[in-house]
């Protein structure tokens, strides 16, 4: 049985790439926090956001762009905004 071809999108790849760089910047800022308790709190709060982007990237690599991947990215952006609003980074 023939395998379906993935539908790829350069724009979506750029969104994922820029989001990964943004996550790296936020993680660097979190690791620069001097107080261990605060650093741990921020890291734990940011973990679901990072996991969601990793999930989006894996999904895109295996399936390409789908309606689900677009919905996942929208969910990621809302999670990121929620984190930024709650935690001052």
C-alpha positions as CSV (number, residue, x, y, z in Angstrom):
1,X,0.0,0.0,0.0
2,X,1.4,3.4,-1.0
3,X,2.2,5.8,1.8
4,X,0.5,9.2,1.7
5,X,2.7,12.2,1.1
6,X,3.0,14.8,3.8
7,X,1.7,18.2,2.9
8,X,4.5,20.6,3.9
9,X,4.4,24.4,4.4
10,X,7.5,26.7,4.5
11,X,5.5,29.3,6.4
12,X,4.5,26.7,9.1
13,X,8.1,25.6,9.3
14,X,9.2,29.2,9.9
15,X,6.6,29.5,12.6
16,X,7.9,26.4,14.3
17,X,11.5,27.5,14.0
18,X,10.9,31.0,15.3
19,X,8.8,29.6,18.2
20,X,11.7,27.2,19.1
21,X,14.1,30.2,19.2
22,X,11.6,32.1,21.3
23,X,11.3,29.2,23.7
24,X,15.1,29.0,24.0
25,X,15.2,32.6,24.9
26,X,12.6,32.2,27.6
27,X,14.4,29.2,29.0
28,X,17.6,31.1,29.1
29,X,15.9,33.9,31.0
30,X,14.4,31.3,33.4
31,X,17.8,29.7,34.0
32,X,19.3,33.2,34.7
33,X,16.9,33.7,37.7
34,X,19.0,33.8,40.8
35,X,16.5,32.5,43.4
36,X,16.2,28.6,43.1
37,X,12.5,28.5,44.2
38,X,11.4,31.1,41.7
39,X,13.5,29.6,38.9
40,X,11.9,26.2,39.6
41,X,8.4,27.7,39.7
42,X,8.9,29.4,36.3
43,X,10.4,26.2,34.8
44,X,7.5,24.1,35.9
45,X,5.0,26.7,34.6
46,X,6.8,26.9,31.2
47,X,7.2,23.1,30.8
48,X,3.7,22.5,29.3
49,X,4.3,25.3,26.8
50,X,7.6,23.7,25.7
51,X,6.1,20.3,25.5
52,X,3.3,21.6,23.3
53,X,5.8,23.0,20.8
54,X,7.7,19.8,20.8
55,X,4.5,17.9,20.1
56,X,3.7,20.3,17.2
57,X,7.1,19.8,15.7
58,X,6.9,16.0,16.0
59,X,3.4,16.0,14.5
60,X,4.5,18.2,11.6
61,X,7.6,16.0,10.9
62,X,5.5,12.9,10.8
63,X,2.3,14.1,9.2
64,X,3.0,17.4,7.6
65,X,0.6,20.3,8.0
66,X,-2.9,19.3,8.9
67,X,-5.9,21.0,10.4
68,X,-4.9,19.4,13.7
69,X,-1.4,20.9,13.6
70,X,-2.8,24.4,12.9
71,X,-5.2,24.0,15.9
72,X,-2.3,22.7,18.0
73,X,-0.2,25.8,17.1
74,X,-3.1,28.1,18.0
75,X,-3.4,26.3,21.4
76,X,0.4,26.8,21.8
77,X,0.2,30.5,21.2
78,X,-2.6,30.9,23.7
79,X,-0.6,28.9,26.3
80,X,2.5,31.0,25.6
81,X,0.5,34.3,26.0
82,X,-1.0,33.0,29.2
83,X,2.4,32.2,30.6
84,X,3.8,35.6,29.6
85,X,0.9,37.3,31.2
86,X,1.1,35.4,34.4
87,X,5.0,35.3,34.7
88,X,7.0,38.4,34.0
89,X,9.9,37.3,31.8
